[in-house]
Amino acid sequence: MHINLLLHPIIIILLSYILQKYKHDVQKSLADSALLKELFLDLLIVIDLTNYLFTLCFLPDQSLSGFSSPNRSGHSVFFLELEAKMETAMEVYNDVEMSTPPIKRRKKKSKVWEHFTIGVTEPGCRRAFCKGCNQSFAYSSGTKVAGTSHLKRHIDKGTCPALLHHTHDNNDNDNSQPMMTTPKSDHTPRRRYRTQNTYVPFDQDKCRHEIAKMIIMHDYPLHMVEHPGFVSFVQALHPQFDNVSFNNVQGDCVATYLSEKQNVIKSLEGIPGRLCLTLDMWTSKLTLGYVFITGHFIDSDWKIQKKLLNVLMEPYPESEEALSLAVSNCVSEWGLEGKLFSVAFNHPASKTAVENIRSLLCVRNPGVLDGQLVIGNCFARTFSGLAKDVLDKGKDVIKKIRDSVKHVKTSESHEERFVELKEQLQVPSDKVLCLDDKTQWNTTYNMLVAASELKEVFSCLDTADPDFKQPPSAEDWMHVESLCTFLKPLYEAASTLQSSGNPSAVTFFHEVWKTQSDLSRAIAGEDSYVAGIAKTMKEKVDKYWRECSLVLAMAVVMDPRFKMKLVEFSFSKIFGEDAGKNIKTVDDGIHELFNEYMALPAPLKPASEADGLSDFDNYILETTGQNLKSELDQYLDETLLPRVQEFDVLDWWKQNKLKYPTLCKMARDILSIPVSAAAFDYVFVMEPREMDEYKTSLRPETVEALICAREWLLESDASSQQMSSAVVNAEA
């Protein structure tokens, strides 16, 4: 019996020793298997039971603390060791209980566990150890789990020294073996997951390209790459990035421009018609001029398109050769000989300067009305000039209105009194007062309109607000109404130009004709103040009409809703007795241009399209050629189409290109003529745009590269977004 009882503690001591020696292995096994945990708990029960049996058999009247009795010295050492081993086993049990959740964990499938192992550093705290560099990271503390995002960053971003060194070693070896980013280890799982390693090798050239693209698209200064803040930021992102200088990024931006330019060249090579140019002259504080040259055309899908082609620096913008030299450089650079149709510009030019451009069109682009399609002043600049004349005539009364509005808007208490008085007087207007920007005439017009509708409140404001000393008089308000009468049609016409993506010349034929008629009636009126303003305006409208009437009228003729009928009607109202002469000028011009298109060589049909009826075609020409009308005459003799508001003239010509093959080509070029050289966002600006001081400090070639590349990149991004939206809508 004593032998059996002695065997039990010996076995228990050995098991306790084993548990203590392999404590970490036991914990790891317990995290994966509930069965081992149950076995461990059973083992502790056996230890407790054995302890109790020994107490009963050897020392029935004493506790385990009395094992050190002198009479039983041999047993006391034995049982003291047994008690120590039991305490060690209990510690192992407690550690396992604190670090192991009671529920069964699912297997870890994240790719990070190919590079990390988990180890317990202290009770209740586990950390992840990198297999490559042995660096430890937080994993869990108590019930809180840190996740794996920081572990992924360690391996994906190349911050692990061992992993990065291993990658560089593989890149240096010129062999065909795939790059292994995971160091070999006996603990690497055998299972192969489908997720691929997202580690991307650092690419200095790509980073420089993206920096250049960022600077271009967001109009950042080139020197920003040398700013300490930017250098520190980039170094924090990736220490391996080599800092770039101003010269480096300037070269990268020019390289981006040249790359994008090739795409523009390809797009221009495929246009089916001719190109119309607009010249927008910018000024600078250094008295240098910058000519923005934009090409307008109708693509194969009959949509109006435009491309910024050049930004050329002109040292002497006021010279008579400045504009013609810019056009000549553009034609030579882009290979546009024989492809131009018209030129429009917004810079005041002398007759000599206009003749220089016209002569250039005749030489470099023969066969288009001997260079007559030159618009000497664009629509936006003309109407902005008219608005400026109106505002100059009424500058005194406008100042009074501006001061009155300023009194209300610059003080919260004044505005509260104004609103209270408006409610008391029950003025029905919903207009909101606002101060104007003197550089944009539409803001002044809106200020005058709002103040005019609230004139009753201003007239009584001195009674409610003692600080308001000089309200405008009744005569002042009459002048304000007259000014608004002149500005309203100009504002509506310019708003049409701004709201429409690519308004046609037909639209502005109506606007110019209507404006000229209104001014003629105003001059004939009895109000001398109104007549004086109208007379000044009409002189500029007449000048614009003389220069652009042929172009605008030809566009009207190409609209099947109007044709020559609207030209005849409007000219009779405008020119009176001279209407017949001006109508004949348009009719002769449209027929002369059509004959020039008829003289152009027809494209050769491939042999596969031949139908074997060439003899029949010759027979038709011989038998009916004398009486056969031209396409133009057939088109003009046909009945006008109904005037539908949503009529698309370009789509109509697209549908009738087989019926009018030659006339269709001419219509494509005429309808692509732009009526304004100014950007749509600046139609209300009264002064020419000015190049900023930073760009004027750069080389002219760099300025052109930055501005053109930005325009092209933004267009490309917008086109990509439209295509993505179309795909999404199609899938939906």
Disulfide bonds with the S-S distance in Angstrom:
none
